[in-house]
Amino acid sequence: MFDSGVGGLTVLRALIERIPGANYLYFGDTARLPYGSKSAATVAHYAVDAVRYLQDQGAELLVIACNTATALALDEIKRAASVPVIGVIEPGADAAAKASKKKHAVVIGTEATVASHAYRRALETRNVRVREKACPLFVPLVEEGWIEHPVTEQVAKIYLAEAFASDFGSPEVRHPDDAGAADVLLLGCTHYPLIKPLLRRVAPAHITIVDSAESTAEEVARQLKLMPRPRSDNSDEIAAPPQLKFFATDSAEKFRKMGTRFLGLPVENVVHVDLKE
Ligand code: DGL
């Protein structure tokens, strides 16, 4: 599993709940995050380095847990990989399309994810109208640990009021993607599952929240079950503890500390990796 940092551990957490006994390698590119404010070329370059590293470590299935990397670089990652690759956008869009009765969703994510319109494209092919809203302050607030915090709540109120306003952007112009009719809020960033209870309180009551971490874990679990395994391996039937190994491009100790909060399990076995340019 690959992410720009610790955020993707929300996807790993959802996956471990479904397939506890698998052997997981997780790569967090903590030295080069955030990806959410970077260009497509830079993100693709970083992500391809990281997935090559995971493949060299023996990964048989690659999960791009990072919404920004999936949005900006999934095709390049697939070209560089020789094993199956799953990103977060298709499973997220699928779940949102299923959840939306009115076929109208609001997607929130980083600046780069929103500017790529990758979620918009994925949802429009499923006949769902979309409004996208960048929420760049959420990532630093979550990393600060301000999960249930008045500042985060205030920021969420401002972002979501804008995202669900009937006249998005200029007050004179009513946009065709008017979100007054939206009935789904799709969380298109690794960090947002941690503030889901807060977003639930702040979002309009009729809105269903769809979490791309959960839908991706669902899809990965489905594919893992289809993959050939050693005959002796019945590890997902008996609740064997997961085998976890982590790689981080910045301090292993920092990853261990912050990662434990995102994973909800102790993060041990962290190896520092120096990816040469
Ligand atoms: N992992 C990124 C995402 O899901 C958020 C953090 C970053 O900007 O690197 O978009």
Residues whose N, C-alpha, C, O or C-beta is under 5 A from the ligand:
A	BS01	DGL	S4 G7 L33 P34 Y35 G36 S37 A65 C66 N67 T68 T110 V139 G188 C189 T190
